[in-house]
Amino acid sequence: MSNPTPSTPDPTTPSHPAHTLLLRAHSPQKATQIFTDKIAHKPLLLSTSTEHTTTNKRSLRRHIRQHKNRYALKHARPKPLSAKEKRALGLYTLRPEECKYGVYVGLSRLWRRYILEVLGYLDREGGVVKGRVGSPVAVSGAGALIASADFHGMEVEVVRCCEGARVGVRGIVVRETRSTVTVVCDEREDKRRRKRGGGGKRGDEGGVPEADEGQDKVRMILKKGTVFRVVVDLPTVDEVAEGKVDEGIQAGANGARGSSAVGSNTKRQLIFELHGDQLEIRPIERATKKFKWKSKDYL
């Protein structure tokens, strides 16, 4: 028994509904060509294009937005800490072991060299400016420089204050704010002041630790209604000639003031008073402020 041979389909006989429709509008050859090119050999796309769907557009926008946020966060300036965060971190808290007068003597010595450079007595290399040692200091020229200088490390003495217990307090400035100045006082000097009758009971001072008996004390002084006196020893001619300017600055920081024999070696001091009412400015703002001469009623 022989197997039947499969019949070959007639190419002109349409086997697809689309081919049948094309035969109605075109010739058999043209319809077959269109059907083969447009329908039979058309690639089958299993998924739609990813760049035209709404979901992928949303993902693309989210990716771009996240990239911009990462770039901005990486190149943005750090945000300064708020006052609450500074208090929580304890950035400006003075610990009892840090409230020692001897710790800040070196800072006071550094400040004396700094103020001599500001006033033009020393250059940036630490050398003495020629012709400046014996010249007088004019208030009109030095007043604005001193008012805009940095006070951290300056040794001050309160000569006038609305609170009588603060008069006579002497110490090194360790902190300055808009309206207060915090100084570390030598306990020995404070005892001598109390023996002279100038001391009083210390009040509560926020942010300043209480000092035990025998320890150096930290005093917070309001700028308003307070006059501070500052004494700076100027280098003498003999110190300049012998190269002992650093020794003179160190002696001034240790309180060894005075004058020697009359002549070129006479110790000259620059004594000036700072009125706290005129300095109720943040230190960073005071450094760039242009001070003008004005008459005040209370002076």
C-alpha positions as a printed NumPy array, in Angstrom:
array([[  0.   ,   0.   ,   0.   ],
       [  1.587,   3.23 ,  -1.115],
       [  1.576,   6.428,   0.971],
       [ -0.282,   9.37 ,  -0.522],
       [  1.967,  12.199,  -1.566],
       [  1.157,  15.559,   0.069],
       [ -0.382,  18.023,  -2.22 ],
       [  1.525,  21.271,  -2.797],
       [ -0.603,  24.311,  -1.942],
       [ -1.303,  26.663,  -4.717],
       [  0.578,  29.908,  -4.067],
       [ -2.214,  31.879,  -5.662],
       [ -4.787,  30.443,  -3.259],
       [ -5.019,  32.733,  -0.238],
       [ -4.572,  30.991,   3.111],
       [ -4.766,  34.111,   5.296],
       [ -7.657,  36.541,   5.691],
       [ -5.324,  39.448,   5.097],
       [ -4.132,  37.892,   1.862],
       [ -7.746,  37.543,   0.737],
       [ -8.39 ,  41.212,   1.383],
       [ -5.245,  42.222,  -0.487],
       [ -6.355,  40.209,  -3.537],
       [ -9.469,  42.322,  -3.75 ],
       [ -7.451,  45.533,  -4.095],
       [ -4.323,  44.378,  -5.907],
       [ -3.207,  41.921,  -8.52 ],
       [ -2.275,  38.412,  -7.305],
       [  1.46 ,  39.071,  -7.696],
       [  1.283,  42.458,  -5.963],
       [ -0.931,  41.126,  -3.181],
       [  1.455,  38.209,  -2.551],
       [  4.432,  40.57 ,  -2.388],
       [  2.706,  42.932,   0.068],
       [  1.51 ,  40.032,   2.213],
       [  5.007,  38.502,   2.309],
       [  6.812,  41.764,   3.165],
       [  4.321,  43.352,   5.55 ],
       [  2.641,  40.417,   7.266],
       [  4.367,  37.069,   6.775],
       [  7.921,  38.3  ,   7.395],
       [  7.038,  41.004,   9.927],
       [  9.135,  40.643,  13.161],
       [  7.141,  39.716,  16.232],
       [  7.832,  42.081,  19.135],
       [  7.346,  40.264,  22.404],
       [  7.521,  43.5  ,  24.461],
       [  6.711,  47.078,  23.656],
       [  9.332,  49.795,  23.42 ],
       [ 10.684,  50.847,  26.868],
       [ 11.096,  54.502,  26.032],
       [  7.496,  55.294,  25.219],
       [  5.685,  53.789,  28.171],
       [  4.423,  55.903,  31.044],
       [  5.928,  53.63 ,  33.704],
       [  9.444,  53.806,  32.33 ],
       [  9.223,  57.553,  31.816],
       [  8.406,  57.882,  35.494],
       [ 11.387,  55.687,  36.367],
       [ 13.636,  57.779,  34.155],
       [ 12.478,  61.004,  35.825],
       [ 13.043,  59.476,  39.259],
       [ 16.542,  58.372,  38.27 ],
       [ 17.407,  61.858,  36.994],
       [ 15.988,  63.474,  40.135],
       [ 17.963,  61.169,  42.423],
       [ 21.127,  61.834,  40.449],
       [ 20.625,  65.59 ,  40.811],
       [ 20.013,  65.235,  44.537],
       [ 23.18 ,  63.192,  44.997],
       [ 25.194,  65.716,  43.003],
       [ 23.766,  68.655,  44.959],
       [ 24.404,  66.91 ,  48.276],
       [ 27.975,  66.127,  47.287],
       [ 28.85 ,  69.635,  46.097],
       [ 26.72 ,  71.671,  48.504],
       [ 28.293,  73.717,  51.296],
       [ 27.931,  72.146,  54.749],
       [ 25.036,  73.556,  56.711],
       [ 26.144,  75.354,  59.876],
       [ 25.075,  73.96 ,  63.211],
       [ 22.218,  75.64 ,  65.012],
       [ 22.562,  77.028,  68.531],
       [ 20.636,  74.054,  69.913],
       [ 22.964,  71.574,  68.193],
       [ 26.028,  73.441,  69.458],
       [ 24.74 ,  73.276,  73.017],
       [ 23.936,  69.567,  72.639],
       [ 27.446,  68.824,  71.345],
       [ 29.033,  70.977,  74.05 ],
       [ 31.218,  72.932,  71.634],
       [ 31.426,  75.987,  73.878],
       [ 31.408,  74.225,  77.232],
       [ 34.407,  74.961,  79.424],
       [ 35.393,  71.874,  81.373],
       [ 36.827,  72.258,  84.88 ],
       [ 40.198,  70.812,  83.831],
       [ 40.449,  73.469,  81.096],
       [ 39.705,  76.419,  83.399],
       [ 43.288,  76.999,  84.501],
       [ 45.1  ,  80.286,  84.181],
       [ 48.398,  78.609,  83.337],
       [ 46.858,  76.891,  80.313],
       [ 46.132,  80.224,  78.625],
       [ 49.375,  82.064,  79.449],
       [ 50.845,  80.87 ,  76.158],
       [ 47.759,  82.124,  74.33 ],
       [ 48.179,  85.52 ,  76.002],
       [ 51.814,  85.655,  74.897],
       [ 50.744,  84.817,  71.347],
       [ 48.109,  87.572,  71.457],
       [ 50.702,  90.163,  72.54 ],
       [ 52.815,  89.359,  69.495],
       [ 49.68 ,  89.47 ,  67.351],
       [ 48.626,  92.937,  68.596],
       [ 52.156,  94.263,  68.056],
       [ 51.92 ,  93.094,  64.443],
       [ 48.511,  94.755,  64.099],
       [ 49.892,  98.053,  65.417],
       [ 52.877,  97.862,  63.071],
       [ 55.665,  97.201,  65.589],
       [ 56.455,  93.712,  64.297],
       [ 56.399,  92.337,  60.779],
       [ 55.011,  88.963,  59.716],
       [ 58.387,  87.284,  60.23 ],
       [ 58.551,  88.508,  63.835],
       [ 61.159,  91.182,  63.228],
       [ 60.865,  94.704,  64.582],
       [ 59.922,  97.406,  62.092],
       [ 62.698, 100.005,  61.952],
       [ 61.741, 103.454,  63.161],
       [ 58.554, 102.217,  64.804],
       [ 59.866, 101.444,  68.298],
       [ 60.193, 105.006,  69.568],
       [ 57.306, 106.523,  67.625],
       [ 54.12 , 107.536,  69.492],
       [ 50.822, 105.706,  69.094],
       [ 47.99 , 107.904,  67.805],
       [ 44.439, 107.151,  68.862],
       [ 43.092, 108.066,  65.442],
       [ 45.244, 105.432,  63.771],
       [ 45.36 , 102.654,  66.358],
       [ 41.806, 102.914,  67.696],
       [ 40.106, 101.295,  64.722],
       [ 42.776,  98.569,  64.537],
       [ 42.352,  97.634,  68.197],
       [ 38.548,  97.726,  68.016],
       [ 38.506,  95.245,  65.125],
       [ 41.222,  92.94 ,  66.519],
       [ 40.683,  89.477,  67.952],
       [ 40.316,  89.538,  71.744],
       [ 40.868,  85.835,  72.486],
       [ 44.023,  85.653,  74.591],
       [ 43.92 ,  89.321,  75.618],
       [ 44.552,  89.994,  79.305],
       [ 41.998,  92.514,  80.544],
       [ 41.121,  94.212,  83.812],
       [ 37.662,  95.543,  84.614],
       [ 38.002,  99.172,  85.733],
       [ 34.34 , 100.141,  85.513],
       [ 31.233,  97.999,  85.615],
       [ 27.572,  98.349,  86.471],
       [ 28.04 ,  95.333,  88.765],
       [ 30.406,  96.324,  91.551],
       [ 31.61 ,  92.784,  92.215],
       [ 33.201,  92.669,  88.777],
       [ 35.374,  95.768,  89.225],
       [ 39.006,  94.722,  89.565],
       [ 38.567,  91.339,  87.895],
       [ 41.612,  90.535,  85.811],
       [ 42.136,  87.573,  83.534],
       [ 42.651,  86.214,  80.028],
       [ 39.793,  86.274,  77.535],
       [ 38.879,  82.735,  76.494],
       [ 35.47 ,  83.369,  74.939],
       [ 33.679,  86.339,  73.422],
       [ 30.063,  86.559,  72.328],
       [ 27.83 ,  89.382,  71.22 ],
       [ 27.17 ,  90.665,  74.736],
       [ 29.574,  88.837,  77.08 ],
       [ 33.262,  88.232,  77.662],
       [ 34.488,  85.156,  79.547],
       [ 37.851,  85.419,  81.295],
       [ 39.971,  82.963,  83.286],
       [ 41.267,  84.62 ,  86.46 ],
       [ 44.334,  83.719,  88.463],
       [ 43.221,  82.486,  91.894],
       [ 46.205,  84.116,  93.606],
       [ 45.406,  87.477,  92.04 ],
       [ 41.753,  87.056,  92.978],
       [ 42.663,  86.408,  96.612],
       [ 44.811,  89.521,  96.734],
       [ 41.962,  91.533,  95.261],
       [ 39.526,  90.231,  97.877],
       [ 41.957,  91.117, 100.637],
       [ 42.047,  94.685,  99.354],
       [ 38.26 ,  94.785,  99.687],
       [ 37.403,  94.84 ,  96.026],
       [ 35.903,  91.354,  95.811],
       [ 32.342,  90.252,  96.185],
       [ 30.166,  87.2  ,  96.015],
       [ 30.121,  85.662,  92.592],
       [ 26.728,  85.255,  91.023],
       [ 25.421,  82.424,  88.911],
       [ 27.011,  82.368,  85.476],
       [ 25.366,  80.26 ,  82.8  ],
       [ 27.616,  77.913,  80.863],
       [ 30.583,  78.516,  83.199],
       [ 31.576,  75.786,  85.669],
       [ 31.842,  76.59 ,  89.345],
       [ 35.426,  76.63 ,  90.56 ],
       [ 36.421,  74.885,  93.746],
       [ 38.505,  76.507,  96.43 ],
       [ 42.105,  76.784,  95.254],
       [ 41.218,  76.567,  91.546],
       [ 41.375,  79.339,  88.985],
       [ 37.989,  80.919,  88.42 ],
       [ 36.111,  81.68 ,  85.243],
       [ 34.1  ,  84.886,  85.14 ],
       [ 31.475,  85.877,  82.599],
       [ 31.288,  89.674,  82.28 ],
       [ 28.621,  91.614,  80.427],
       [ 29.925,  94.107,  77.891],
       [ 27.142,  96.585,  78.55 ],
       [ 28.22 ,  99.158,  81.101],
       [ 31.74 ,  97.713,  81.427],
       [ 35.115,  99.282,  80.658],
       [ 38.088,  96.966,  80.13 ],
       [ 41.689,  98.076,  80.523],
       [ 44.436,  96.42 ,  78.494],
       [ 48.174,  96.935,  78.982],
       [ 50.652,  95.955,  76.268],
       [ 54.408,  96.235,  76.801],
       [ 56.128,  97.756,  73.794],
       [ 59.624,  96.576,  72.819],
       [ 62.457,  98.856,  73.927],
       [ 65.413,  99.982,  71.86 ],
       [ 67.821,  97.784,  73.83 ],
       [ 65.615,  94.721,  73.393],
       [ 65.571,  95.33 ,  69.663],
       [ 69.35 ,  95.781,  69.545],
       [ 70.007,  92.646,  71.592],
       [ 67.327,  90.579,  69.862],
       [ 65.356,  89.976,  73.07 ],
       [ 61.937,  90.981,  71.829],
       [ 60.51 ,  87.535,  72.579],
       [ 61.829,  87.712,  76.14 ],
       [ 60.173,  91.083,  76.617],
       [ 56.864,  89.734,  75.331],
       [ 57.134,  86.736,  77.633],
       [ 57.934,  88.96 ,  80.611],
       [ 54.903,  91.093,  79.841],
       [ 52.693,  88.013,  79.676],
       [ 53.966,  86.899,  83.081],
       [ 53.127,  90.268,  84.605],
       [ 56.702,  91.568,  84.952],
       [ 55.918,  95.178,  84.138],
       [ 57.884,  98.209,  85.144],
       [ 60.548, 100.569,  83.939],
       [ 64.275, 100.333,  84.213],
       [ 66.82 , 103.107,  84.192],
       [ 66.089, 106.307,  82.356],
       [ 67.301, 106.241,  78.79 ],
       [ 66.682, 104.27 ,  75.655],
       [ 65.855, 101.167,  77.728],
       [ 62.826, 102.744,  79.393],
       [ 59.927, 100.31 ,  79.295],
       [ 57.028, 101.809,  77.394],
       [ 53.508, 100.517,  77.797],
       [ 50.485, 100.898,  75.608],
       [ 47.455, 101.284,  77.892],
       [ 44.023, 101.533,  76.346],
       [ 40.468, 101.1  ,  77.575],
       [ 37.717,  99.309,  75.689],
       [ 34.119, 100.349,  76.255],
       [ 31.925,  97.276,  76.104],
       [ 28.867,  99.318,  75.1  ],
       [ 30.516,  99.988,  71.737],
       [ 31.626,  96.378,  71.238],
       [ 28.285,  94.567,  71.52 ],
       [ 28.908,  92.894,  68.17 ],
       [ 29.728,  89.351,  67.225],
       [ 33.51 ,  88.892,  66.909],
       [ 33.257,  87.768,  63.277],
       [ 31.231,  90.89 ,  62.427],
       [ 33.46 ,  93.199,  64.46 ],
       [ 36.527,  92.074,  62.49 ],
       [ 35.061,  93.522,  59.27 ],
       [ 33.19 ,  96.49 ,  60.744],
       [ 34.402, 100.005,  59.98 ],
       [ 34.379, 101.961,  63.225],
       [ 33.691, 105.687,  63.059],
       [ 34.495, 108.347,  65.622],
       [ 31.351, 109.514,  67.386],
       [ 30.795, 111.389,  70.63 ],
       [ 28.849, 109.511,  73.295],
       [ 26.74 , 111.059,  76.032],
       [ 28.019, 108.859,  78.839],
       [ 31.684, 109.727,  78.178]])
